[in-house]
Structures are given as structure tokens and as C-alpha cells.
């Protein structure tokens, strides 16, 4: 059973989240090529070499998809915009059809009483910028600011909120150190530069939006609870370092104008020259912080090179992704972020949800596991609120089953089932339960 809207503070927002490349269909509308198109076209990178060329065809089906959000009694829609759709080369020429699409999309939200919550970048870097080094190249901060200006001069006057970059850890570490996402590098020097430049781009973009008179600007960081695999000092140290480069690095840069010392032990020799001079820009004030949270990891030490640790399988129930279900981690991050970094700024859970092996049977999808997952995480939010943390909203990932990056179309996170052959949408049991819980007539 999901907790009813009335059990949350007055004005608490509920929303759903998506991302451009995962749902829109990147193969039309004048969109330019992205490094995700290139990554997916490389054998072995993505399940069945699937890509986002069609995805959920949200580009053409957006009115019905916005109706689904409204009919779920949600208040806000956290969507992202595609850099390559707006500026196919990443710089220079603008694609009018791309700007028109986001213009119509924002108006469509407002017509339905939904608050538009925009994210400017959810990983689809234009390929011509990847050719120039992408996030390794310091110039990307300026390119990103230029893109911000082009887009926000068009839609910024009607947004409820905006954040520059979704999940900087994924942009930098997952993609440049682990190689699991585009551009698929495993290079510590590239990682150090990306870890810094993604924050510099965040700061430059935020400054640009401020100059346009925009308000309610934030930052969205994904966080993963790191627990030691055993009681040894080595495991404790390994888990702390994982927490450092995954969670503390980005908030420390934005709010403390420095990076964690334990992480700099490894990344310091590879950082760009005079990186310290950028910290004032990186710490450009924001109005709120969003936390994306899904799971915890057990971390143990290894004898290998830095960071000298590995993930150990945990004992808790797991989602279809193999991720442990650990709502206590969400409460921990809400409390710590408030106490050590944001100190009173509004916090939002900007993503939370689960992949589930959903099956459409008889025109319905029974995803009780997702209902249970959301319920225990909303309870964690309520505990944080009761402890005095200013949590002001919760966004479910995701509205639709979609292109799950390197995992293709196999993992289903949606409140709404998508048949990837017909593209038919079918609200799942979780969607119906959410609509009931959020009904103001309940």
C-alpha cells in the first residue's frame, strides 16, 4: 500500500522522470548524432546492439504521455532535453525543429497543470564534441553554457525548475573509468578531467541561467550507499573511498569548494592544471539539490591498483538489476546532505524506482514488487522529514519502460508498460496504485 498524499506535508510534490534519449526516438526531428549512437553501434557495448533511434517514440506521442502523467495525479514532470537535438553539431547551428519540440512539450505540461522540471543533459553528448575530447576537454564548459543559452532563451521563462546535468558520477566515472557507458573509456586521466569538467559545466550553465533571470535552479546527483563488506579496517577504508568518489566528490565541490582528500590521493596526479581556480564557479549557488537513489553496495578491499576495492554481493532482496533494496540508504543521504552540505536548502528525491521483470498478461501488469519498493522508500522520505530534513518532493523513475542504456530494452523501470514492437502503453498496477494514493479526493 502506498502512503496517501495527505500523509506528506502540504505542498509536497510528486512527479515522474524520464530522459530524452531513452524515450524520444533520436532518429528523427533533425537530431544530430550522439556518442551513445556510436557506443551502441560498437559490438559488445549494448544488448543486441539496440539504440535510441526509435525508443518509445515520445517525440510523436508526447501528448498522450503527458496525459498519463496528469491522470496519475502527479504534480510535476522531470524531463531532459537533448543537446544534439537542439544543436546537432554541439556548437553553432541550431535545429529549429528541436527547439519547437521542447517549446510544445513545455506548453503541453502547463496546459495539463504539470510543473515542468528540466534537465539540460542526460548523457547524449553530440558526436562532434566527443571527437574534440568531450568531457575531457575543458572547453566543454563553454560549449555547454552556449547550449544552455540557446535552449533557455526559448523555454526558460516557463519552467518550474532547471538543473544542468543529471548524475555527474555517471557522466564522469561510470563512462570514463569503468567504461560501462559512452564514451566507454577506462582511463584514469580522462576520468579525473571529466570529474572536474562536469562540475565546471554545471557552474557555467547555472550562471548563464541566472543571467537570464531564471529561478529555482538545482543540481542532481546520484548516490549509492557504500557499506563495508566486513568489519575489517581495510573494508571500512574501501567503503569510505567508494563513498568519496561516488557521493562526496560532487557535493563537496559545489558546497565546500574543494574535493575529498581521500579521492585526490588517486585522482590528484591526473587533474587538469590549476583546477583549484575553478572552484568558485563550481560553487555557484543553487536553490535546491536533487538526490537520485536506488541501492547500496558492499565494498571490500583488493590488492590491485587504486582505488583498490571491489563490489561484494550482498544478502538483501534485489531488483531485476541485481541491486539490493535498501531504503535506509535514502534516509541516510537526505539527512547527510542537509546536515553537511545544503544546510536548509530544499531537497528532492529526483529519481527512485526499480527494474522489475514485468509481464503483460490479460491487458494488465501486476508489479507488486514495484509498489512495495516505492512504499518503503517513501517511508524513508517521511522519516527524514520527521527528523527535520526539508524534503519537498519525490520523482519516480520512470514514467515509461524505455531504452536502459547498455542494457537495451530488457530492464523495465516504468510505471507504464511499453510494448516495444507496437509501442502501445499499458499502465501497470503501480501506476494505478500511485494514482489512487495521490488522489486529492481520497
N, C-alpha and C positions, 0 to 999 in steps of 0.2 A: 504494500500500500504506500503510495507516495503521500508525503505530508501536504496538507492543503495550503493554498496561498495565504489564508488567514493566520497560519502559524508562523509567518515571517513578518518582519517589520513593515509598516506602511511604506509604500513606495519601492519596496524591493523588486528588482526587475528579473524577469525570466526571459530567456531567449534561446535561439538555436544558432549554431555556427556552421559555416561551410568555407570552402576556398575555391578561388576562380578556376585553377587548372583541374581540380578534382571533379568539378561538376559542369562547367560551362560548355565544354567542347571547344578545343583550341584550333580546330581545323577549318574554321570559317570566320567571317566577320572582319577579315583583314588583319588578324592577329599575326605577329611575327613569330619566328622560330625561337624556341627556348632551349636552355641546356637540359631541361627534362625531356624534350623531344629527342635530343641527341643521346642522352643517357639511356632512354628506353629503346632506342634503335641499336644499341650495342649489346650483342648476345650475352646473356647471363645476368644482366642487371635487373630486369623486371620479369616477373612471372609471365610466361608466354609472350614476352616482348610487347605486352599491352601498353597503351599510352592514353593520353588525354585528348586525342583528336576529336572524339565524339563525347566521351564521358556520359553525363546524364542529359546532354543537350539542353541544359538550363538556359543557354543563350536564346533558344527559341521558346522554351517552355516556362520562362520565368514568371509570367502572371499566375499560372496555376500553382507554381511552387510557393509564391508569396501567399496565395490563398491558403495553402496548407499551414503556413506559419500562423496566419491570422486565426484560422479555425482551430488551432491547438491552444488558443487563448494565451499565446506568447506575447510579450511586450516589445521585444527588440529582435533584430536580425543582425548578427555579426557576419558580414560578408567580406571577401577580399577582392581587390582589383588586380588585374594582370598588367604588369609593366609592358610586356610585349604586345598586348592588345592595344594599349594606348599609344605606345611609341615602338613600332615594330623593330627598329634598329637599336632601341635603347636610348638613343640620342637623336636630336634633330627632328625629322619629320614626324608629325602627329597623324594618327589614324582617326579621322572624324567619326567613322562608324563605331570605333571603340568608345570614344567619349560619349557618343549618342546612347550607346547601350547602358553605360553606368548612369547617365542622366535619367533615362527612362526607369531604370531599376530603382534609383533613389526616390523618384516621384511615385513609383508604384508602392513602395513601402509607406510613404507618407499618406497616400490615399487610403491605405488599409489601417492606418493608425499605428504603424510599427515604427520604432525608433531605429534609424539607420546607424549602425556601428561599423565603420570602415577600417580595414587593414590594407595598407598600401602594398605590402609584399608578403606573399605566402609561397615563396621558393621558385617562381618561374622566371629566372633571370634570362633576359634576351641573349640569344647565342652570340651576336656580335660583341656584346660586353664580356661574355665568357672568353671570347677569343683574345680579349685585351687583359685577361687575368682575373676578371670577375672580382670576387670578394678579396682576392689577394692584392688588388690594385687600389691604392689609396684614393685614386680619382673617383672610385665608385661612390664615395660620399657626395661629391658634387653632382655626378650623374643622377643619383637618387633624389637629391634636392630639386634638380631641374624637373624630373618626372613628377615629384610631389607638386610643384608649382603648376605644371600643365593640368594635372588632374583636379587639384583642389580649387583652381580658379573656376572650374566648371561645376563641381558638385559640393565644394566645401561649405557653401552657405546653407546647405540643408541637412548636414549630418548632425546626428546626436553626439557622436564621438568619433575619434580617429586615432589610430595607432600606426606607427610607421612599419614595423616589421614583426611578423609572427615567429615566435620561438627562435631567438638568435642562436641558441645552442645547436639546433638542427641545421641552421644555415651554415654555421662555422664548424663545429666539432663532428657532428654526425656525417657531414658531407665532405670534410677535408682531412679528418684524422681517421675515422672509421671507414669512410668510403661507401657507406650504405645508400646515400642519396647523391643526386647530381651536385657537383661535377664528378663525384666518385673518386676523390683523391685520398691517398694515405700518406700524408706529408706533414710533418710537424711544423715546418717553416710556414707552409701555406695555412696551416691551422692557426698559428699564432697571429698571423696577419688578419685572417678572416675574423677571429675572435675580437680583434680590436676594431677593424674597419666596419663591422656590422653595427657596433655601438656608435662609431663616429657618424655613420649614415643615419642612425636613429636620431642623434642630436641635431644634425644639419636639417633633417626633414622636419623635426619638431620646431626648430627655429623658423623655418620657412612658413609652416602653417601658422605660427604665432604672428608672423609679419602680415599675413592675410587677414588677421583678426579672428582666426578660428579659436574655439574654446573646447574644453573637455577633451584634451589630448592626453594619451596614455602610452604605456609600454606593456607589452605582453610577453611574458617569459614562461617557458615550460619548466616544470620542476619535477624531480624524481627523488623520492625518499631513499637515502642510502643507509643501509643498516650493515654493521659488520657481520661477516659470515660466522664468526665465533668470538670468544671473549678475549682473544689474544691482543696484545698491544699492536701487533702488525696489522691485524684486521681492522682495528679501530682507526689506525692511521690511514689505511687504504680507503675505508669508507669516508673519512673526512676529506681526503683528496678528491674523491669522486663528487662529493657534495660541493667541493670548491669549484671545480671547473664546470660542473653541470648547473649548479644553483647560485652559488655566491658570487661568481665572477661578474655576471651581468648586473645584478643589483648593486654590488659594491662599486662598480664603475659609475653607474647612474646616480647613486646616492652618497657615496663616500669619496668619489674622485680618485680611486685607487683600485688595484686588483689584489686578490688574496695572495699573501706571501707564499703559501704552500704551492699554489699553482704557478706562480712566477719562477719557482725553482726549476720547473720543467720548461715553461714557455719563454721565460725571460731572454735566453740567448737568441731566440728566433723572432723577437718582437721587432716591429718597424722602428727605424730611428726616431728619436725624440717623441715617442708615443705619449710621454707624460704631458706634453704640451697640448694634447687634445682633450684632456680630461674635463676641462671647463665646458667644452662643447658637449661632450658626452653627458655631463650632469645638468644639461638644460632642464629646467623644472618641468615636471609633468603634473597632471591633475589627478591621475589615478594609475593604479597598476593592476594588470590582469594576470592571473595565475592559471596556466593550463596544467592539469594534474590527472594522472591515470594510474600510477603504480609505484611500487617500491622495488629496489634491487638489493640483494645480498651481495656484499663485496668482500673478497678475500685477497690476500697478498700473493704475488708471484715473484719469481727471481728474475723476471725479464726486465727490459729497459723501462724507463719512466713512461707511463705512470705506475708500472709495476703492480697491477692488480687485475682481477678477473671477476666476472659475474658468477655467482653460485646459485643453482636452482633452489628456490625457497619452497616451504611446505604449504603455503596458503592456497586456497582455491584460485583458479586462474581463468582469464578470459580467453577468447579464441586466439588472441595474440600471444598467449603464453605469459601474460602479465598477471602478477599477483594482485588480488583485490585487497587493498589496504587503505581504507578511508581515513584512518588515523593520520596518515601522511598529509592529507589535505588540511586537516585541522592544524597540524604542526606548521605547515608553510604559511597559512593565514596568520597564525599567531606570531611566527618569527618575522615574517615580512613587515608586519605592523610594528613590532617591538624594536627591530634592529635597523630598519631601512625607511619605511614610508611614514611612520610615526604620526598617524592620524589621517593620511590621505585615504580616500575611498579605495577599497579593494573589490575586485570582481573575480569570480571563477569564470574565466573566459573560454575554457574548454574542460569538459569532463564527460566521459561516456565509455562505452565498451564495444568491442567487436564480439559478435555472438553468431554462432552457426545457424542463422535464421533460415527457415524453410517456409515457403508459401504453400499452404495446404487449404483447399476449400475456400480460397479467396481471403485467407487470414494468416497472420503470422503471430504465433504465440511466443513472445520473447520475455518470459517471466524473469529470466536471468538479468535482463537489462533493467527491468523495473526494480528488482532487488538492489542492483548496483547503484542506480540513481538514488534510491531511498536511503541507503547507508551513507552515501556521500552528502546528500542534503542534510542528513542528521549531523554530520561533521561540520557543515557550514553553520548549522544552528548552534552547535556547541561553541564555535568560535565567536559568533555574535553574542552569545550569552556571556562570554569572557571579555567582552568589550571591544572586539575587533570590528572595525567599520566595514563589514562586507555588505555590498549594496546590490549584488546581482549574481546570477548563475546562468551560464550558457551551456547548453548540451551540444556535444559533438556526437553525431552530426544530424542535420535535418534529413539528408538522403544517404543511402548506400552510394558509394562513389569510387573513384579511382584512388586506391590506397597506395599510391606511390610505387615503391619497388615490389609490393605485394599484389599489384594489379587489382583485379576486381573480385578477389576471393574473400577478403575480410570485410564484413558488413558492420558498420558503425551506426547506420541510420535509424532514426525514428520511423522513417518511411522506407519500405522495401522498393527497390528498383529492379525490374526485370531488364537485364542489360541487352536482351535481344529486342524486345518490343518497347522498352523504356517506360512501360506502364508503372505508375506509382501506386502503392498499396500501403496505407497507414498500418503500422504494427500495433500490437496490444499496448506497447509502451507509449506510443503516440496517444492512443485513446485514454490511457490512464493519466497521462500528463494533462490532456485537455480537461478531464474531469477534476483533477486536483487544482487546476488553475482557474476554473470557472468562478467568476465573481457571484454567480447565482447559487453556488453550492450551499 
